Amino acid sequence: MTVLRDFTRSRTLWIGLLLMFGYWAVVPWVPIKPQNEFLRIGRTLVAIAVSIAFLPGIVKALRTPWPSYSGQLILGIVLSWFGVAGSAGWVLIWASGGQPQWMLDSNINGWFLWLQILGGALHLTAKHSVEDDIPRPNWIRLGIAVAIGVLIGIGFMASAPDMHSLAGALKPWFAEHPDVPD
């Protein structure tokens, strides 16, 4: 019960929940298309700002003869957010350009996704880089998670499931105009 009490007293938890779910208090009054364009622009700008903010750490890490876990974490942050900036900008162009399929299937789109995956992997493997505790090194658990993820990915690609019914089931809940045909 002490853990539960500690969670309920956590200002970080309540501020985080307010920020995360405060979105839903605003969206009923804002049309989806301009809202999403604004959010895409915001995501791109924030990602660029994060990448720029961590550049001094990257320069320091690159000038250090032996890599450190904190340098690895900073590299992971920059790669992740550079990938987010690229993806966000690419999706902004895609949405404003009539949503051409080739843009989704392009190598540059894949590269931005790869940078995000690589950045996340660097985050996970930068053991004890923050306050000697985060992330905790548990290579067996990480290996199992990666192996399960790879197997799920291979299974998904091999089976090529038809997601039309799932997309149709989600449409009434998340589409601005669920009755308009695709």
C-alpha positions in Angstrom: 0.0 0.0 0.0 2.9 2.4 0.5 3.8 2.2 -3.2 0.2 3.1 -4.1 0.2 6.0 -1.6 3.5 7.3 -2.9 2.1 7.2 -6.4 -1.0 9.1 -5.4 1.2 11.8 -3.7 3.4 12.2 -6.7 3.1 15.6 -8.3 5.0 14.2 -11.3 2.2 11.7 -11.8 -0.6 14.2 -11.6 1.1 16.8 -13.8 1.9 14.1 -16.3 -1.7 12.9 -16.4 -3.0 16.4 -16.7 -0.7 17.2 -19.6 -1.4 13.8 -21.3 -5.2 13.9 -21.0 -5.6 17.7 -21.1 -5.5 17.1 -24.9 -9.0 15.5 -24.7 -10.4 18.6 -23.0 -9.5 20.8 -26.0 -10.1 18.6 -29.0 -13.9 18.7 -29.1 -13.8 22.4 -30.0 -11.0 22.2 -32.6 -11.5 20.7 -36.1 -9.2 17.7 -36.7 -7.4 18.7 -39.9 -6.1 22.1 -38.7 -5.4 20.6 -35.2 -3.3 17.8 -36.6 -1.4 20.1 -38.9 -0.7 22.4 -35.9 0.4 19.3 -33.9 2.6 18.0 -36.7 4.3 21.4 -37.0 4.7 21.5 -33.2 6.2 18.0 -33.1 8.6 18.9 -35.9 9.7 22.1 -34.1 10.1 20.5 -30.7 12.1 17.6 -32.2 14.4 20.0 -33.9 14.8 22.1 -30.7 15.6 18.9 -28.6 18.1 17.8 -31.2 19.8 21.3 -31.2 19.7 21.5 -27.4 21.6 18.2 -27.0 24.2 19.0 -29.7 26.8 20.3 -27.2 26.5 16.9 -25.4 27.1 15.1 -28.7 30.1 17.3 -29.5 31.5 16.5 -26.0 30.8 12.7 -26.5 32.4 12.7 -29.9 35.6 14.4 -28.5 35.9 11.8 -25.7 38.3 9.0 -26.7 36.4 6.3 -24.9 32.6 6.3 -25.1 30.6 6.7 -21.9 27.1 5.6 -21.1 25.9 9.2 -20.7 27.3 10.1 -24.1 25.5 7.0 -25.5 22.3 8.3 -23.9 22.7 11.7 -25.4 23.4 10.2 -28.8 20.2 8.1 -28.4 18.3 11.3 -27.5 19.6 13.2 -30.6 19.1 10.3 -33.0 15.6 9.6 -31.7 14.5 13.2 -31.9 16.2 13.8 -35.2 14.2 10.8 -36.5 11.0 12.2 -35.0 11.8 15.6 -36.7 12.3 13.9 -40.0 9.2 11.7 -39.7 7.1 14.6 -38.5 8.2 16.9 -41.3 7.8 14.1 -43.8 4.3 13.3 -42.6 3.5 17.1 -42.7 4.5 17.2 -46.4 2.7 13.9 -47.1 -0.6 15.2 -45.5 -0.3 18.5 -47.3 0.7 16.9 -50.6 -2.4 14.8 -51.0 -1.1 11.7 -49.1 0.8 10.0 -51.9 1.5 6.4 -51.2 5.1 6.6 -52.5 6.0 8.8 -49.5 5.0 6.2 -47.0 6.9 3.5 -48.9 10.1 5.5 -49.4 13.5 4.8 -48.0 13.8 8.2 -46.4 10.7 7.5 -44.4 12.2 4.2 -43.3 15.5 5.9 -42.4 13.7 8.3 -40.1 11.9 5.3 -38.4 15.3 3.5 -38.2 16.8 6.5 -36.4 14.0 6.4 -33.8 14.5 2.7 -33.3 18.3 3.1 -33.0 17.9 6.0 -30.6 15.6 3.9 -28.4 18.1 1.0 -28.4 20.8 3.4 -27.3 18.6 4.7 -24.5 17.9 1.1 -23.3 21.6 0.1 -23.4 23.0 3.3 -21.7 23.1 1.6 -18.3 23.4 3.7 -15.2 23.6 6.9 -17.3 21.2 8.9 -15.1 21.7 9.0 -11.4 23.5 5.6 -11.6 20.1 3.9 -11.9 18.4 4.6 -15.2 18.2 2.5 -17.3 18.9 -0.5 -15.1 21.0 -3.1 -16.9 19.0 -6.3 -17.4 20.4 -7.7 -20.6 18.3 -10.9 -20.3 15.0 -9.0 -20.0 16.1 -6.7 -22.8 17.1 -9.6 -25.0 13.8 -11.4 -24.4 11.9 -8.2 -25.2 13.9 -7.7 -28.5 13.5 -11.3 -29.5 9.7 -11.2 -28.9 9.5 -8.0 -30.8 11.5 -9.4 -33.8 9.3 -12.6 -33.8 6.1 -10.6 -33.7 7.4 -8.3 -36.5 8.4 -11.3 -38.6 5.1 -13.0 -38.0 3.2 -9.9 -38.9 5.1 -9.4 -42.1 4.8 -13.1 -43.0 1.1 -13.3 -42.4 0.3 -9.9 -43.9 -2.9 -9.7 -42.0 -5.8 -7.8 -43.5 -6.4 -4.8 -41.2 -9.4 -3.4 -43.1 -11.9 -4.8 -40.5 -9.8 -3.4 -37.6 -9.6 0.0 -39.3 -13.3 -0.1 -39.9 -14.0 -0.9 -36.3 -11.7 2.0 -35.1 -13.3 4.5 -37.5 -16.5 5.3 -35.6 -14.4 6.0 -32.5 -11.6 8.1 -33.9 -12.7 9.6 -37.3 -14.0 13.1 -37.5 -16.6 12.0 -40.0 -17.1 8.3 -39.6 -19.9 8.1 -42.1 -17.8 9.4 -45.0 -16.5 6.6 -47.2 -12.7 6.2 -47.5 
